[in-house]
């Protein structure tokens, strides 16, 4: 085949973060500089915090080296510093890998949705620069449909695999309608902020933010269209919320059971959900002994996350079966591209012979009505189609069934002399033995 798929890259498995940073190709201007020479026909760059990959269609086995040279030059680095961290996939392996990436089966967090959006952005950039053509267009569209199929037919993304997400998923089990539920953030840590994002995305009615530095509370509350709370008003404000996420740097609990008894009376014992992400803990464990209060600390959430990760790994194995099936189908299409030039040449050869013989016959027959000529022409066309049908069917079948399709293509081209090889009048002349 004169066109082959190649994928070269590094990721979080093969390279530490400092190497991924050094060889990142996230600059949009690089899309203009992809190696579009005689050896690289199509190219796309995917660059994220966890991976850098170049997917290309090349003419020969030197394509991976061309890609590595381009990559190193783009980062003004020596290629020898890049090579130890790089993997190279070719043909079917490249297809499987890209489908697994699109389906987030190769992600650090299996099932995360961000990679699909990043892959779509990379493809869009390649399209805009006309670096993605027939093969990459088909490959990427198929990758997107495979990702959708994996997410639809498996539960790979159904369970929480981050502390903040797990916290919100637990809250949703307790409160049927998040649109009527109110939340409070205590502190402004990263995990509490992420939990707030998940709460807002789940449709929470309102968010309050309490922090020792009121300006920081104002800043965070504004981010979620919420309300800032002075830290000394924390306990009275708890009566107005259903979910509390706490992550301060306090050295001792800031909420105790004695505080919550009065809060519960004011709430008429409506349920409350506490998520304590702080270490040391912000909420005294005794709070959990009160009726209608559900308290989870970071260790509880870690257990949930680990259970869910195991579930995702199990679902990922089902996803890989889908990827394998779809990769096989794509490779069958890819191999069919090898046949096209030979099929076209056989058809042209048959049509050319039919045309020559028709012209010769018409000259011998003399003047003839147009209708009769059309009948002859249709008959010859039908004969040609029937003669070449079996050879073409044979090629297609061999392409689907075994790995020797290229050998069959070469053989058929020689049988029909499609490359116009000059055969000597006596091909055995040079092989005869001299008489002794």
Buried (B, 14 or more C-beta within 10 A) or exposed (E): BEBBBBBBBBBBEBBEEEBBEBBBBEEEEBBEBBBBEEBBBBBBBBBBBBBBBBBBBBBEEEBBBBBBBBBBEBBEEEBEEBBEBBBBBBBBBBBBBBBBBBBBBBBEBBBBEEBBEBBBBBBBBBBEBEBBBEBBBBBBEBBBEBBEBBBEEBBBBEBBBBBBBBBBBBBBEEBEEBEEBBBBBBBBBEBBBBBBBBBBEBEBBBBBBBBBEBEBBBBBBEBBEBBBBEBEEBBEBBBBBBBBBBBBEBEEBBBBBEBBEEBBEEBEEEBBBBBBBBEEBBBBEEBBEBEEBBBBBBEBBEEBBEBBBEBBEEBBEEBBEBBBEBBEEBBEEBBBBBBEEBBEBBBEBBBEBBBEBBEEEBEEEEEEEEEEBEEBBEEBBEBBBEEBEEBBEEBBEBBEEEEEBEEBBEEBBEEBEBEEEEEEEEEEEEEEEEEE
